[in-house]
Amino acid sequence: MTAVYQSDASPLFQYVLGLGDDALVLGQRWCEWLSKGPNLELDIASSNLALDLLGQAELLLGYAAEIEGKGRTADDLAYLRDAHDFRNHWLVEQPNDDWGVSIARMLMFSLYHYHRLEGLAKSKDEFLSAFAAKALKEVTYHRRFAAEWTIRLGQGTEESHRRVQKGFNDLWRFVPELFETIDTERALANEGIVIASGDLRFAWDRDLNQVFEQAELAKPEGTGRLMGSRHNGHHSEHLGLLLCELQYLQRAYPTSAGANW
């Protein structure tokens, strides 16, 4: 039985908001690597990943605002909401403990995101289908980048193997939420508008197992558990800290007070 969470907002608004929030929050996490990457090449790669994700976030949050019809913009949704109003997955908001953790997170999410976009490319919603077709090209690179680095770290030194394995082990508890499908999402999927998250698990497991085998990594034990659901505004403490940095300038110098950007 899937869970149902009540909301005054339309199911499509909530779904698109979740897509945009995933991209925004993960993009911010990759921004945090700028000037701190293991080498110059990875500083540049981090900026490219961040730009891709932030570009996706702008388009998706703009469309969410259009669906909502209350006069808000993509910037309003990004900068003027509190943590409990965000609908991103817990996985993407987890901090960058080290490069191995960031790579583990990126592989798990980009595989999920790729298959989600594959489904959305067939959506009856013209915006979502066009967006997904474009974003798939970017996310194809994201998952290749994450897979290659997972293999490189897994087959590298004893220390690099330990760190990336620890990354997967520590983040594994957030996997069940990726595939949580609430009733409103299933209804949209039945209408051919979105792809139900639960339907992505088989392809995700298959692709992840292939990378684990090449990287000589062990799949974490257990199935994990839902730590809390993004659908009703539950998040880890890390999201609030991330938003403090992301939203600082807009909150400190609001355009309503005369600041212009």
N, C-alpha and C positions, 0 to 999 in steps of 0.2 A: 504494500500500500504506500503510495507516494504521499509526501506531506503537502499540506495546503497552508499557505501564509496569506493572510488578508492584507490587502492594500487598496487604497483609494485610487491609485494610479493604474493605468491600463496594463495588461500583461505584456503587450508588445513594448511599451515604454520601459518596463522593468527589465525585460530581456535585453533590449538594446543598451540600456544603461549599464547592465552587467558586462556586456562586451566592451563598452567604452572604458569602464572603470578598470577592467583587467589590463587593457592596453596602457592606460594612463599610469597605473601604479607600477606595473612592471617596467614601463619606460623610465619612470623616476628612479627605480632601483638601478637600472643600467646607467643613468646619468651619474649616479654616485661613484661609478668606477672611473669617470673621466679624471685624468691626471693621476690615478691611483692603480692603473692596470699593471699586470706583471711586466709588460714591456710596451714600447711605443705602438707596435702593431695592434696590440689589444686595446690600448687607449682609443685608437681610431675605430676598431671594430665595435667597441662599446658604444661609441657615439653614433655609429650607423644603426645599431640595434635600437638605441634610444630614439633616434629620429624616426625610424620606421614605426615604432609603437606609438609615439606621440602623435604622428600624423594620422594613424588609425584612430587614436582616441579623439582627435579633433573632429574627424568626420562622423564618428559614431555618436559622440555627445551632441554634436550639432543636429543629427537626425533625431536623437532622443528628445531634444528640446522642441523640435518641430512636432513630434508626435504628442508631446505633453500639451503644447498649445497655450502656455502661460506666459509667453514673452521672454523666457529665459534663453540664454545662449550657451554655446559650448563652454565658454569661459566661466559663466555663472555656475555651471554644473561642476566644473573642475575645481574652482577656487572658493566657492561660497557654500559648500555643503560640509556638514560635520561627518565624522567617521561612521556614525550609525545610519547615515543616508547612502553610503557607498554599497555597491553590490558586487565588488570584485571577490574572487576566490581568496581564501586564506593563503594559499601557496604563494601567490605573487607578492604578497606584502611582507613575507619573511625577510629578515635582514641579510645583508651580504657578509656573512661571517668570514668567508674566504673565497678564493676563486673556485675551489672545488664545489662549494655549496651553491654558488651562483650558476655554475654549469649544470649541476644536477637539477636545480630548479628550472633552468631554461629548457633542458631536454624534456623533462616531464610536461612542462606547460606547452612548449612549442609543438610536441607531438599531438597533444590534445587540441590545441588551437588549429593546427593544420587540418585535422579531420573534421573539426567543427566548421571551418570555412568551406571544406569540400561539400558538406551538406548544405550550407547556406548559399552556395553558388547555384543551387537548384531551387532556391526559394521563389515563391510566387510574389514576394515583395520585391519590386524592381530595385529599390535602393540596396537592400541586403544582398541580392544576387550580384549586382554590379560591384559593390564593395568587396564581396568575398572573392570575386574573380581577380580583382586587382591585388588584394592583400595576400592571396595565396602565393603570389610570386615572391613577396617579401618573406613570408613565413616558411616557404621552402628553403630559403637561405638560413633562416633562424634555426630550423631543426637540423640542417646539415652542419652548421657551425657548432651547435651544441653536441651533436653526435660525434663529430670529429674530435672535439676537445675531450669528451668523455672517454673515447678510445685512447687518445693520447695520454691522458692522465692515468687511466686504468692500466695501460701497458708500460707506463713510465717507471719512475723510481718507486721504491717501497713507500716513500712519503707521499708522493702524488697519488698513488693507488689508495692509500689509507684515507686521504682527505676527500677524494671524490666518493669513495664508498661511504664515508661518514656523512657526506652531504645527502646521499640518497637515503641512508638509514634515518637521519634526523627529519627529513622532509616527508617521509613515507606516510606519516600519520595524516597528512593533508590530502592524500589521494582520493579517499571516498567522496569528498565534497565536489571534486571535479565532475563526478558522474551522478550527483544527486539530481533527480528530475522531479520537480513539483508539478502538481496537477495543471496549473495554468500553462506551464511550458509544454507539457504533453499535449494539451489542447491545441496550442499553436502549431506543434509539430504535426498533429493529425490534419490540420488545415493546409499543410504544405508551406508554412511560412518560416518555420525555424527547424533546427535539428535537435532532437531530444538528447540531452547530455548522456543519459544512460545507454543510448544506442552506440556510443563511441568507444565503449570499454574494450571490446574484442580487438579492434584495430589498434588501439593504444597499447594494449598488452603485447600484441604481436610485434609491433615495431620496437617497443622498449626491450623486449626479450632479445631481439636480434642485436641491439646495441650492447646490451649486457654481455652477451656471448662474445662479441668481438673485443670488448674492453676487459674481459676476464674479471667481471664484477659479479658479486652474488646478489640476486634479487632479495630485497629486504623481506624478512619473515613477517607473517601476519598480514591482515587486510587493512589495518589502520581503522580509524573510526572518525565519525563526524565530531569535530571539536566544537562546532557551532555553525549555524547556517548564515551565509551571506544574504539569503533571501529575507531574513527578518532583522538585518542590521547587526548581526553578531560578528565581531572581528577580534583579532588578537590585539594586544597592546601596541604592536609595532605599527599598525596603520595610523594611529593617532600621532605618533612621533614623526612618521613620514609626512603626514599632511601639515604638521607644524612648519616643516621646511618648505614643502611644495607651495603652500598657500600664504607664506609669511608676507610677501610684498603686497599682494592684493588685499590682504586683511589689514595690514598696517597703513596702507595708503590707498583707500578705496576710491574708485572713480567718482563716487557720489560726493566725495569731499574735494573734488577738483583735480585729482591726479589723472594724468593722461599717459597712455602707454603707446 
